[in-house]
Each structure stands twice: as C-alpha cells, then as structure tokens.
Amino acid sequence: MLDTSYATSIGAKIGLPMASISEPSALLFTNYSGVGEEAVRHGYNVHRGPDDVNVWEVARGYTAAPA
C-alpha cells in the first residue's frame, strides 16, 4: 500500500486534464512534480496542493459513468 505505483516505478508520466467549477479554469493532475523554474503554462494549472490526490483516484472519477 505504501509502495510506489507501477507507473512511477517504470518512469511513466501521467497527466489527467480536469476543470474546476468554483473558478473556471483547466487543471492538470499528474503523478510527478517538476524541478526547477516553473515552465510557461498555456491556459492550465498543475494541481499542487496540501491535499495529495493519487492519480488513480482522479482517473477513477474521470472514467466513472454517471449513476
């Protein structure tokens, strides 16, 4: 449970695009963090917050069918 994910162990970089509702903007949830200066963004923000969200949890909600 506390081991790294398979994607991380093989070096795969995953990004899932999402949109926020409260302040309309595009977000990107990733399984990695960049190092160094932040690159220029082209109309989106990378989710970095105090609440670490696992990419698999985002993907589960991303692909869920409406109930």
Order of alpha helices (4+ residues) and beta strands (2+ residues): alpha-beta-beta-beta-alpha
